[in-house]
Amino acid sequence: MRRVAVVVKGWPRLSETFIAQEVLGLERRGLKQLVVSLRLPTDKTVHDLNKAVTAPVLYLPEYLRDDPKRVFNGVWRTLGRPGFWRALGAWLADLTRDPTRNRIRRFGQACVLAAELPADVAWLHSHFLHTPASVTRYAALIAGLGWSFSAHAKDIWTSPEWELRGKLASAAWGVTCTAMGHRHLESLAPESGRVELLYHGLDFARFPDTPPARPPRDGGDPTDPVRLLTVGRAVEKKGIDLVLDALARLPTGLSWRWTHIGGGERLPALKAQAERLGLTDRVEWQGARAQDAVIAAYAASDLFILPSRQAKDGDRDGLPNVLMEAQAMGLPCLATRMAAIPELIGDGTTGVLVPPDDPPALAVALESLLRDPARRAALAAAGAERVRHEFGCDQGIDRLVVRFAESLAATTR
C-alpha cells in the first residue's frame, strides 16, 4: 500500500496536538504515513497522542552543517533527475526574493528528503505553509510527486503574499482550519476551490463524557479562591502579559489563583512582571505539560483566560485548540475578538470576548465573571454543547481520507 509523507517542522511537539490528532486519526482509518520532521524533538515530555502513532519518523538534518555528508549525498543522488532542475529553478526564483540562509537550508533538506523517500511514498503533505511547505514543494518537484498542505495560523499571516501565491499554484490542494484563513488563501489561489475549509476540531474520546462539577466559588473566600487557568506558549500573540496586567487591576479583596501552563521564550520576563505587580504568591507557573496534565488542570479550574492578540510581526492565532479543549471540559472562556476566535465563541452566549490589547476591558470582564458563578456555569454549559456538536475532528479527518485516496489513486509512481 502506498504512503503519504507528512512533513512537519518538529515531531513530537507539545504545542501541536492538532497535528498528532490528525496523523493518528488518519492512521486509524487505514492511511499509511511517513512522518518527516525538519528538526529533532526539543520537548522533554511527549503526549500520549504522539506515542500512539505507529508511523515511522524520518528526521532531516535541521542545519546543513550538522550532517554535510548526508546533504551532499542527497544532492548527488537527485542531481540526475529531471525534477531536480525544475526544483532548482523554483528555488532560485525564491532565493532572489528571499536571499537568506534559511532559504538555502530548505533546498538542502528537500534534496535529502527526495533522495531518501521510500519507494512506496506516492504523495507529500505539509503541515504549515511556511518552512515545511517550502521543503515539501522543492522535494515534490525533485521526486515528480504531487503535494498538498494544511495551513494553520502563523504560516498564513507571516508569509509574504508572493510566496503564498507560488505555493498555492504549485500544490494540488490544501485545507485550512479557519474561515478567516480560508478567505485569505482563496483570494491568493489561482482558482476558486484550491483551498478547503476544514476545522481540525477535537477527538472527544480524549475527554470525559460529562464535564466535572464545579463549586460556586465567587472570590469571597480566601481559603477557596476562584481558580483561573491559561494554557499557551509564552509568546507575544498569546497575550499572557495582558492576563497579568488585568489581574493586577482586580480589587484587592477578591480571592483568586491563576495558573499558567506552557513553555516559551517570554517566561522569564513574565515571571519578572508578576513579581513587579506583586502577584507572585497568587500565580503558579507549571511550564509545558503533557495532555493528561492539561486536561486535569481544566477539570480543576473555574475560568479559562486567553487574550490573544496580533504580534508585531503579524503573527496571530487561528482557532486555538486550548479554547476548544477548555469548553469541552465545561470550562467557561474569556478571550478576545481576535483571529478566528469569534468563529468558536459567541460573546455573551458561549463565552465572553473583549477587544485585544485592552487590559482594562479584560479586567472588567474578569471581575464580573469571578463574582458570578451562575453566569460562568451557564456560559460553560452553552460552550460545551456547541463545541461538542460543531467542532469534532471526525468530519475533517474523514474528508482528508477521501482527498488523500483521490490523490494516491491519481499518482503513477
C-alpha positions as a Markdown table, in Angstrom:
| # | Residue | x | y | z |
|---|---|---|---|---|
| 1 | Met | 0.0 | 0.0 | 0.0 |
| 2 | Arg | 1.3 | 3.4 | -1.0 |
| 3 | Arg | 2.1 | 6.0 | 1.7 |
| 4 | Val | 1.8 | 9.7 | 2.3 |
| 5 | Ala | 4.8 | 11.6 | 3.7 |
| 6 | Val | 3.6 | 14.2 | 6.2 |
| 7 | Val | 6.1 | 17.0 | 6.6 |
| 8 | Val | 6.1 | 18.8 | 9.9 |
| 9 | Lys | 8.5 | 21.3 | 11.5 |
| 10 | Gly | 9.1 | 19.2 | 14.6 |
| 11 | Trp | 7.9 | 15.8 | 15.9 |
| 12 | Pro | 6.7 | 15.4 | 18.5 |
| 13 | Arg | 5.7 | 18.9 | 19.8 |
| 14 | Leu | 3.6 | 19.5 | 22.9 |
| 15 | Ser | 2.0 | 22.6 | 21.3 |
| 16 | Glu | 0.8 | 20.8 | 18.2 |
| 17 | Thr | -1.8 | 18.3 | 19.5 |
| 18 | Phe | -3.9 | 19.0 | 16.4 |
| 19 | Ile | -1.2 | 17.5 | 14.1 |
| 20 | Ala | -0.8 | 14.4 | 16.3 |
| 21 | Gln | -4.5 | 14.0 | 16.5 |
| 22 | Glu | -4.9 | 14.2 | 12.7 |
| 23 | Val | -2.0 | 11.8 | 12.0 |
| 24 | Leu | -3.4 | 9.3 | 14.4 |
| 25 | Gly | -6.9 | 9.7 | 13.1 |
| 26 | Leu | -5.7 | 9.1 | 9.5 |
| 27 | Glu | -3.7 | 6.1 | 10.6 |
| 28 | Arg | -6.7 | 4.5 | 12.4 |
| 29 | Arg | -8.7 | 5.0 | 9.2 |
| 30 | Gly | -6.1 | 3.0 | 7.2 |
| 31 | Leu | -3.9 | 5.7 | 5.7 |
| 32 | Lys | -0.2 | 4.7 | 5.7 |
| 33 | Gln | 2.1 | 7.6 | 6.5 |
| 34 | Leu | 5.7 | 8.5 | 7.0 |
| 35 | Val | 6.2 | 11.5 | 9.3 |
| 36 | Val | 9.0 | 13.7 | 8.1 |
| 37 | Ser | 10.4 | 16.2 | 10.7 |
| 38 | Leu | 12.6 | 19.2 | 9.9 |
| 39 | Arg | 14.1 | 19.1 | 13.4 |
| 40 | Leu | 14.7 | 16.8 | 16.3 |
| 41 | Pro | 12.3 | 17.0 | 19.2 |
| 42 | Thr | 13.0 | 19.5 | 22.0 |
| 43 | Asp | 10.2 | 19.0 | 24.4 |
| 44 | Lys | 11.0 | 16.9 | 27.5 |
| 45 | Thr | 7.6 | 15.2 | 27.6 |
| 46 | Val | 5.5 | 13.6 | 24.9 |
| 47 | His | 1.7 | 13.4 | 24.6 |
| 48 | Asp | 0.1 | 10.1 | 24.6 |
| 49 | Leu | -1.3 | 11.0 | 21.2 |
| 50 | Asn | 2.1 | 11.0 | 19.7 |
| 51 | Lys | 3.0 | 7.8 | 21.5 |
| 52 | Ala | 0.0 | 6.1 | 19.9 |
| 53 | Val | 1.2 | 6.9 | 16.3 |
| 54 | Thr | 2.9 | 3.9 | 14.8 |
| 55 | Ala | 4.1 | 5.7 | 11.6 |
| 56 | Pro | 7.9 | 5.8 | 11.3 |
| 57 | Val | 9.6 | 9.2 | 11.5 |
| 58 | Leu | 12.3 | 10.5 | 9.2 |
| 59 | Tyr | 14.4 | 13.3 | 10.7 |
| 60 | Leu | 16.1 | 15.6 | 8.2 |
| 61 | Pro | 19.2 | 17.5 | 9.2 |
| 62 | Glu | 18.0 | 20.7 | 10.9 |
| 63 | Tyr | 21.1 | 22.6 | 9.8 |
| 64 | Leu | 23.0 | 21.5 | 6.7 |
| 65 | Arg | 26.3 | 21.8 | 8.7 |
| 66 | Asp | 25.0 | 19.2 | 11.1 |
| 67 | Asp | 25.4 | 16.4 | 8.5 |
| 68 | Pro | 27.2 | 17.6 | 5.4 |
| 69 | Lys | 27.8 | 14.1 | 4.1 |
| 70 | Arg | 24.1 | 13.3 | 4.2 |
| 71 | Val | 23.3 | 16.6 | 2.4 |
| 72 | Phe | 26.0 | 16.0 | -0.2 |
| 73 | Asn | 24.6 | 12.5 | -0.9 |
| 74 | Gly | 21.1 | 14.0 | -1.1 |
| 75 | Val | 22.2 | 16.5 | -3.8 |
| 76 | Trp | 24.3 | 13.9 | -5.6 |
| 77 | Arg | 21.5 | 11.3 | -5.7 |
| 78 | Thr | 18.9 | 13.7 | -7.0 |
| 79 | Leu | 21.2 | 15.7 | -9.4 |
| 80 | Gly | 20.4 | 13.4 | -12.4 |
| 81 | Arg | 16.6 | 13.6 | -12.0 |
| 82 | Pro | 14.7 | 15.9 | -14.4 |
| 83 | Gly | 12.8 | 17.2 | -11.4 |
| 84 | Phe | 16.0 | 18.5 | -9.8 |
| 85 | Trp | 16.3 | 21.2 | -12.4 |
| 86 | Arg | 12.7 | 22.2 | -12.1 |
| 87 | Ala | 13.1 | 22.4 | -8.3 |
| 88 | Leu | 16.4 | 24.3 | -8.7 |
| 89 | Gly | 14.7 | 26.9 | -10.9 |
| 90 | Ala | 11.8 | 27.4 | -8.5 |
| 91 | Trp | 14.3 | 27.7 | -5.6 |
| 92 | Leu | 16.5 | 30.2 | -7.4 |
| 93 | Ala | 13.4 | 32.3 | -8.1 |
| 94 | Asp | 12.5 | 32.2 | -4.5 |
| 95 | Leu | 16.1 | 32.9 | -3.4 |
| 96 | Thr | 16.3 | 36.1 | -5.4 |
| 97 | Arg | 13.3 | 37.4 | -3.3 |
| 98 | Asp | 14.4 | 35.9 | 0.0 |
| 99 | Pro | 18.3 | 35.6 | 0.0 |
| 100 | Thr | 18.6 | 34.0 | 3.4 |
| 101 | Arg | 20.4 | 31.1 | 4.9 |
| 102 | Asn | 17.1 | 29.6 | 5.8 |
| 103 | Arg | 16.1 | 29.5 | 2.1 |
| 104 | Ile | 19.3 | 27.6 | 1.4 |
| 105 | Arg | 18.7 | 25.2 | 4.2 |
| 106 | Arg | 15.2 | 24.4 | 2.8 |
| 107 | Phe | 16.6 | 23.3 | -0.5 |
| 108 | Gly | 19.2 | 21.1 | 1.1 |
| 109 | Gln | 16.6 | 19.5 | 3.3 |
| 110 | Ala | 14.4 | 19.0 | 0.2 |
| 111 | Cys | 17.3 | 17.2 | -1.6 |
| 112 | Val | 17.8 | 14.9 | 1.4 |
| 113 | Leu | 14.1 | 14.2 | 1.6 |
| 114 | Ala | 13.7 | 13.4 | -2.1 |
| 115 | Ala | 16.8 | 11.2 | -2.1 |
| 116 | Glu | 15.7 | 9.2 | 1.0 |
| 117 | Leu | 11.9 | 8.9 | 0.3 |
| 118 | Pro | 10.9 | 5.2 | 0.4 |
| 119 | Ala | 9.6 | 3.8 | -2.9 |
| 120 | Asp | 6.1 | 3.4 | -1.6 |
| 121 | Val | 5.7 | 7.1 | -0.8 |
| 122 | Ala | 3.5 | 8.5 | -3.6 |
| 123 | Trp | 2.3 | 11.8 | -2.1 |
| 124 | Leu | 3.6 | 14.6 | 0.1 |
| 125 | His | 1.6 | 16.7 | 2.6 |
| 126 | Ser | 2.9 | 19.7 | 4.6 |
| 127 | His | 1.6 | 21.0 | 7.9 |
| 128 | Phe | 2.1 | 24.7 | 7.7 |
| 129 | Leu | 2.6 | 26.8 | 4.6 |
| 130 | His | 5.9 | 28.4 | 5.6 |
| 131 | Thr | 9.1 | 26.4 | 6.0 |
| 132 | Pro | 7.6 | 22.9 | 5.9 |
| 133 | Ala | 5.8 | 23.7 | 2.7 |
| 134 | Ser | 8.9 | 25.1 | 1.1 |
| 135 | Val | 10.8 | 21.9 | 1.7 |
| 136 | Thr | 7.8 | 19.9 | 0.6 |
| 137 | Arg | 7.3 | 21.8 | -2.6 |
| 138 | Tyr | 11.0 | 21.5 | -3.7 |
| 139 | Ala | 11.1 | 17.8 | -2.7 |
| 140 | Ala | 7.9 | 17.1 | -4.7 |
| 141 | Leu | 9.3 | 18.8 | -7.8 |
| 142 | Ile | 12.5 | 16.8 | -7.5 |
| 143 | Ala | 10.7 | 13.5 | -6.9 |
| 144 | Gly | 8.0 | 14.2 | -9.5 |
| 145 | Leu | 5.2 | 13.8 | -6.9 |
| 146 | Gly | 2.1 | 15.8 | -6.1 |
| 147 | Trp | 1.7 | 17.6 | -2.8 |
| 148 | Ser | -0.9 | 19.2 | -0.6 |
| 149 | Phe | -0.9 | 21.2 | 2.6 |
| 150 | Ser | -2.7 | 22.1 | 5.8 |
| 151 | Ala | -2.4 | 25.8 | 6.6 |
| 152 | His | -3.0 | 27.0 | 10.2 |
| 153 | Ala | -2.2 | 30.5 | 11.5 |
| 154 | Lys | 1.4 | 31.9 | 11.7 |
| 155 | Asp | 2.2 | 30.4 | 8.4 |
| 156 | Ile | -0.7 | 32.2 | 6.7 |
| 157 | Trp | -0.2 | 35.6 | 8.3 |
| 158 | Thr | 3.6 | 36.0 | 8.4 |
| 159 | Ser | 4.4 | 34.6 | 4.9 |
| 160 | Pro | 4.7 | 37.1 | 2.1 |
| 161 | Glu | 1.9 | 37.0 | -0.5 |
| 162 | Trp | 4.3 | 36.3 | -3.4 |
| 163 | Glu | 5.4 | 33.1 | -1.6 |
| 164 | Leu | 1.9 | 32.0 | -0.7 |
| 165 | Arg | 0.8 | 32.6 | -4.3 |
| 166 | Gly | 3.6 | 30.4 | -5.6 |
| 167 | Lys | 2.8 | 27.6 | -3.2 |
| 168 | Leu | -0.9 | 27.7 | -3.8 |
| 169 | Ala | -0.2 | 27.5 | -7.6 |
| 170 | Ser | 2.2 | 24.5 | -7.0 |
| 171 | Ala | 0.1 | 22.4 | -4.6 |
| 172 | Ala | -2.7 | 20.2 | -5.9 |
| 173 | Trp | -4.9 | 21.2 | -3.0 |
| 174 | Gly | -4.9 | 22.4 | 0.6 |
| 175 | Val | -7.0 | 22.8 | 3.7 |
| 176 | Thr | -7.1 | 25.4 | 6.4 |
| 177 | Cys | -8.8 | 25.4 | 9.8 |
| 178 | Thr | -10.5 | 28.9 | 10.0 |
| 179 | Ala | -12.9 | 30.8 | 7.8 |
| 180 | Met | -10.7 | 33.9 | 8.1 |
| 181 | Gly | -7.6 | 32.0 | 6.8 |
| 182 | His | -9.7 | 30.3 | 4.1 |
| 183 | Arg | -10.9 | 33.6 | 2.7 |
| 184 | His | -7.3 | 35.0 | 2.6 |
| 185 | Leu | -5.8 | 32.0 | 0.9 |
| 186 | Glu | -8.7 | 31.7 | -1.6 |
| 187 | Ser | -8.0 | 35.3 | -2.6 |
| 188 | Leu | -4.4 | 34.4 | -3.5 |
| 189 | Ala | -5.1 | 31.0 | -5.1 |
| 190 | Pro | -5.0 | 30.6 | -8.9 |
| 191 | Glu | -8.7 | 29.5 | -8.9 |
| 192 | Ser | -11.6 | 29.0 | -6.5 |
| 193 | Gly | -11.7 | 25.7 | -4.7 |
| 194 | Arg | -7.9 | 25.2 | -4.4 |
| 195 | Val | -8.3 | 25.5 | -0.6 |
| 196 | Glu | -10.9 | 23.9 | 1.5 |
| 197 | Leu | -12.1 | 24.9 | 5.0 |
| 198 | Leu | -11.8 | 22.1 | 7.5 |
| 199 | Tyr | -11.9 | 22.8 | 11.2 |
| 200 | His | -9.5 | 20.4 | 12.8 |
| 201 | Gly | -11.7 | 20.1 | 15.9 |
| 202 | Leu | -11.2 | 17.7 | 18.8 |
| 203 | Asp | -11.3 | 14.0 | 19.4 |
| 204 | Phe | -13.7 | 13.9 | 22.3 |
| 205 | Ala | -12.6 | 10.4 | 23.2 |
| 206 | Arg | -9.7 | 12.1 | 25.0 |
| 207 | Phe | -12.1 | 13.9 | 27.3 |
| 208 | Pro | -14.6 | 12.8 | 29.9 |
| 209 | Asp | -18.1 | 12.3 | 28.6 |
| 210 | Thr | -19.5 | 14.6 | 31.3 |
| 211 | Pro | -17.7 | 17.8 | 32.3 |
| 212 | Pro | -16.8 | 17.9 | 36.0 |
| 213 | Ala | -19.0 | 19.7 | 38.5 |
| 214 | Arg | -17.5 | 22.9 | 40.0 |
| 215 | Pro | -18.3 | 24.5 | 43.3 |
| 216 | Pro | -19.8 | 28.0 | 43.1 |
| 217 | Arg | -16.7 | 30.0 | 44.0 |
| 218 | Asp | -17.3 | 33.7 | 43.9 |
| 219 | Gly | -14.0 | 35.2 | 45.1 |
| 220 | Gly | -15.3 | 35.9 | 48.6 |
| 221 | Asp | -13.5 | 33.1 | 50.5 |
| 222 | Pro | -9.7 | 33.5 | 50.8 |
| 223 | Thr | -9.4 | 29.8 | 51.7 |
| 224 | Asp | -11.2 | 28.7 | 48.5 |
| 225 | Pro | -10.2 | 31.2 | 45.7 |
| 226 | Val | -11.6 | 31.2 | 42.2 |
| 227 | Arg | -9.2 | 29.1 | 40.1 |
| 228 | Leu | -8.1 | 30.7 | 36.8 |
| 229 | Leu | -6.2 | 29.0 | 34.1 |
| 230 | Thr | -4.3 | 29.9 | 30.9 |
| 231 | Val | -2.7 | 27.4 | 28.6 |
| 232 | Gly | -0.5 | 28.7 | 25.9 |
| 233 | Arg | 3.1 | 29.2 | 24.9 |
| 234 | Ala | 4.7 | 32.3 | 26.4 |
| 235 | Val | 4.9 | 34.2 | 23.1 |
| 236 | Glu | 3.7 | 37.7 | 22.1 |
| 237 | Lys | 0.5 | 36.6 | 20.3 |
| 238 | Lys | -0.9 | 34.7 | 23.3 |
| 239 | Gly | -1.1 | 37.9 | 25.4 |
| 240 | Ile | 0.0 | 36.3 | 28.7 |
| 241 | Asp | 1.3 | 39.7 | 29.8 |
| 242 | Leu | -2.2 | 41.1 | 29.4 |
| 243 | Val | -3.5 | 38.5 | 31.9 |
| 244 | Leu | -1.0 | 39.7 | 34.5 |
| 245 | Asp | -2.0 | 43.4 | 33.8 |
| 246 | Ala | -5.7 | 42.5 | 34.2 |
| 247 | Leu | -5.1 | 40.5 | 37.4 |
| 248 | Ala | -3.2 | 43.5 | 38.9 |
| 249 | Arg | -6.3 | 45.7 | 38.3 |
| 250 | Leu | -8.7 | 43.4 | 40.3 |
| 251 | Pro | -9.9 | 44.6 | 43.7 |
| 252 | Thr | -7.6 | 43.5 | 46.5 |
| 253 | Gly | -10.3 | 41.8 | 48.4 |
| 254 | Leu | -11.2 | 39.4 | 45.6 |
| 255 | Ser | -9.8 | 35.9 | 46.1 |
| 256 | Trp | -8.4 | 34.1 | 43.1 |
| 257 | Arg | -5.4 | 32.0 | 42.0 |
| 258 | Trp | -4.1 | 31.9 | 38.4 |
| 259 | Thr | -2.2 | 29.0 | 36.8 |
| 260 | His | -0.2 | 29.2 | 33.5 |
| 261 | Ile | 0.7 | 26.1 | 31.6 |
| 262 | Gly | 3.1 | 26.3 | 28.7 |
| 263 | Gly | 6.8 | 26.9 | 27.8 |
| 264 | Gly | 8.1 | 29.7 | 25.7 |
| 265 | Glu | 10.8 | 32.4 | 25.3 |
| 266 | Arg | 8.9 | 35.0 | 27.4 |
| 267 | Leu | 8.5 | 33.0 | 30.6 |
| 268 | Pro | 11.4 | 34.8 | 32.4 |
| 269 | Ala | 10.0 | 38.2 | 31.5 |
| 270 | Leu | 6.5 | 37.2 | 32.5 |
| 271 | Lys | 7.7 | 35.9 | 35.9 |
| 272 | Ala | 9.5 | 39.2 | 36.5 |
| 273 | Gln | 6.4 | 41.1 | 35.5 |
| 274 | Ala | 4.3 | 39.1 | 38.0 |
| 275 | Glu | 6.8 | 39.9 | 40.7 |
| 276 | Arg | 6.8 | 43.7 | 39.9 |
| 277 | Leu | 3.0 | 43.6 | 40.1 |
| 278 | Gly | 3.0 | 41.9 | 43.4 |
| 279 | Leu | 1.2 | 38.8 | 42.1 |
| 280 | Thr | 3.9 | 36.1 | 42.7 |
| 281 | Asp | 2.1 | 34.5 | 45.7 |
| 282 | Arg | -1.1 | 34.1 | 43.7 |
| 283 | Val | 0.4 | 32.8 | 40.4 |
| 284 | Glu | 1.7 | 29.3 | 39.5 |
| 285 | Trp | 3.9 | 28.6 | 36.5 |
| 286 | Gln | 3.7 | 24.9 | 35.6 |
| 287 | Gly | 5.7 | 25.0 | 32.3 |
| 288 | Ala | 5.0 | 22.8 | 29.4 |
| 289 | Arg | 2.8 | 19.8 | 30.3 |
| 290 | Ala | 1.6 | 16.7 | 28.6 |
| 291 | Gln | -2.1 | 16.4 | 27.6 |
| 292 | Asp | -3.3 | 14.4 | 30.6 |
| 293 | Ala | -1.9 | 17.1 | 32.9 |
| 294 | Val | -3.6 | 19.8 | 30.9 |
| 295 | Ile | -6.9 | 18.0 | 31.0 |
| 296 | Ala | -6.6 | 17.7 | 34.8 |
| 297 | Ala | -5.9 | 21.4 | 35.0 |
| 298 | Tyr | -9.1 | 22.2 | 33.0 |
| 299 | Ala | -11.1 | 20.0 | 35.4 |
| 300 | Ala | -9.6 | 21.8 | 38.5 |
| 301 | Ser | -10.3 | 25.3 | 37.2 |
| 302 | Asp | -13.2 | 27.7 | 37.2 |
| 303 | Leu | -12.4 | 30.1 | 34.4 |
| 304 | Phe | -10.2 | 29.9 | 31.3 |
| 305 | Ile | -8.5 | 33.1 | 30.0 |
| 306 | Leu | -6.7 | 33.6 | 26.7 |
| 307 | Pro | -6.3 | 37.3 | 25.5 |
| 308 | Ser | -4.9 | 36.6 | 22.0 |
| 309 | Arg | -3.5 | 39.5 | 20.1 |
| 310 | Gln | -1.7 | 40.2 | 16.8 |
| 311 | Ala | 2.1 | 40.2 | 17.3 |
| 312 | Lys | 4.3 | 42.9 | 15.9 |
| 313 | Asp | 5.4 | 40.6 | 13.0 |
| 314 | Gly | 1.8 | 39.9 | 12.0 |
| 315 | Asp | 1.7 | 36.5 | 13.7 |
| 316 | Arg | -1.7 | 35.7 | 15.3 |
| 317 | Asp | -3.7 | 32.7 | 16.4 |
| 318 | Gly | -6.0 | 30.8 | 14.2 |
| 319 | Leu | -8.6 | 28.9 | 16.3 |
| 320 | Pro | -6.7 | 28.0 | 19.4 |
| 321 | Asn | -7.1 | 24.3 | 20.4 |
| 322 | Val | -7.0 | 25.2 | 24.0 |
| 323 | Leu | -10.2 | 27.1 | 23.8 |
| 324 | Met | -12.0 | 24.1 | 22.3 |
| 325 | Glu | -10.4 | 21.9 | 24.9 |
| 326 | Ala | -11.5 | 24.1 | 27.8 |
| 327 | Gln | -15.0 | 24.3 | 26.5 |
| 328 | Ala | -15.2 | 20.5 | 26.0 |
| 329 | Met | -14.2 | 20.3 | 29.7 |
| 330 | Gly | -17.1 | 22.6 | 30.7 |
| 331 | Leu | -14.8 | 25.5 | 31.5 |
| 332 | Pro | -16.1 | 29.0 | 30.7 |
| 333 | Cys | -13.8 | 31.0 | 28.5 |
| 334 | Leu | -12.8 | 34.7 | 28.5 |
| 335 | Ala | -10.9 | 35.5 | 25.3 |
| 336 | Thr | -10.6 | 38.3 | 22.7 |
| 337 | Arg | -12.3 | 39.3 | 19.4 |
| 338 | Met | -9.2 | 38.2 | 17.5 |
| 339 | Ala | -8.4 | 36.0 | 14.6 |
| 340 | Ala | -10.9 | 33.1 | 14.3 |
| 341 | Ile | -11.9 | 33.0 | 18.0 |
| 342 | Pro | -15.4 | 34.6 | 17.2 |
| 343 | Glu | -16.0 | 31.6 | 14.9 |
| 344 | Leu | -16.0 | 29.4 | 18.1 |
| 345 | Ile | -17.2 | 31.7 | 20.9 |
| 346 | Gly | -20.3 | 33.8 | 20.8 |
| 347 | Asp | -19.8 | 36.8 | 23.1 |
| 348 | Gly | -22.3 | 36.5 | 26.0 |
| 349 | Thr | -23.7 | 33.2 | 24.9 |
| 350 | Thr | -20.9 | 30.6 | 24.8 |
| 351 | Gly | -18.2 | 32.7 | 26.4 |
| 352 | Val | -17.1 | 36.3 | 26.8 |
| 353 | Leu | -15.0 | 38.3 | 24.3 |
| 354 | Val | -13.2 | 41.6 | 24.9 |
| 355 | Pro | -11.1 | 43.7 | 22.5 |
| 356 | Pro | -7.5 | 42.6 | 22.1 |
| 357 | Asp | -4.7 | 44.5 | 23.8 |
| 358 | Asp | -7.1 | 46.1 | 26.3 |
| 359 | Pro | -6.2 | 45.2 | 29.9 |
| 360 | Pro | -8.9 | 47.5 | 31.5 |
| 361 | Ala | -11.6 | 45.7 | 29.5 |
| 362 | Leu | -10.1 | 42.4 | 30.3 |
| 363 | Ala | -10.1 | 43.2 | 34.0 |
| 364 | Val | -13.7 | 44.4 | 34.0 |
| 365 | Ala | -14.9 | 41.2 | 32.3 |
| 366 | Leu | -12.7 | 39.1 | 34.6 |
| 367 | Glu | -14.0 | 40.7 | 37.8 |
| 368 | Ser | -17.6 | 40.2 | 36.6 |
| 369 | Leu | -17.1 | 36.5 | 35.9 |
| 370 | Leu | -15.1 | 36.0 | 39.1 |
| 371 | Arg | -18.1 | 37.2 | 41.2 |
| 372 | Asp | -20.8 | 35.4 | 39.2 |
| 373 | Pro | -20.5 | 31.6 | 39.4 |
| 374 | Ala | -24.0 | 31.1 | 38.0 |
| 375 | Arg | -23.1 | 33.1 | 34.8 |
| 376 | Arg | -19.9 | 31.1 | 34.5 |
| 377 | Ala | -21.9 | 27.8 | 34.7 |
| 378 | Ala | -24.4 | 29.0 | 32.0 |
| 379 | Leu | -21.6 | 30.0 | 29.6 |
| 380 | Ala | -19.8 | 26.8 | 30.3 |
| 381 | Ala | -22.8 | 24.6 | 29.5 |
| 382 | Ala | -23.6 | 26.5 | 26.3 |
| 383 | Gly | -19.9 | 26.4 | 25.2 |
| 384 | Ala | -19.6 | 22.7 | 25.9 |
| 385 | Glu | -22.8 | 21.9 | 23.9 |
| 386 | Arg | -21.6 | 23.9 | 20.9 |
| 387 | Val | -18.1 | 22.7 | 20.7 |
| 388 | Arg | -19.2 | 19.0 | 21.1 |
| 389 | His | -21.8 | 19.4 | 18.4 |
| 390 | Glu | -19.9 | 21.5 | 15.9 |
| 391 | Phe | -16.2 | 21.1 | 16.5 |
| 392 | Gly | -15.5 | 17.4 | 16.5 |
| 393 | Cys | -12.5 | 16.2 | 14.4 |
| 394 | Asp | -14.1 | 13.2 | 12.7 |
| 395 | Gln | -15.7 | 15.0 | 9.9 |
| 396 | Gly | -12.5 | 16.8 | 8.9 |
| 397 | Ile | -10.4 | 13.6 | 9.1 |
| 398 | Asp | -12.9 | 11.7 | 7.1 |
| 399 | Arg | -12.7 | 14.3 | 4.4 |
| 400 | Leu | -8.9 | 14.1 | 4.4 |
| 401 | Val | -9.1 | 10.4 | 3.9 |
| 402 | Val | -11.1 | 11.0 | 0.8 |
| 403 | Arg | -8.7 | 13.7 | -0.5 |
| 404 | Phe | -5.7 | 11.5 | 0.1 |
| 405 | Ala | -7.3 | 8.5 | -1.5 |
| 406 | Glu | -8.1 | 10.5 | -4.6 |
| 407 | Ser | -4.6 | 11.9 | -4.8 |
| 408 | Leu | -2.9 | 8.5 | -4.4 |
| 409 | Ala | -5.2 | 7.0 | -7.0 |
| 410 | Ala | -4.1 | 9.6 | -9.5 |
| 411 | Thr | -0.4 | 9.1 | -9.0 |
| 412 | Thr | 1.7 | 6.8 | -11.2 |
| 413 | Arg | 4.8 | 6.3 | -9.0 |
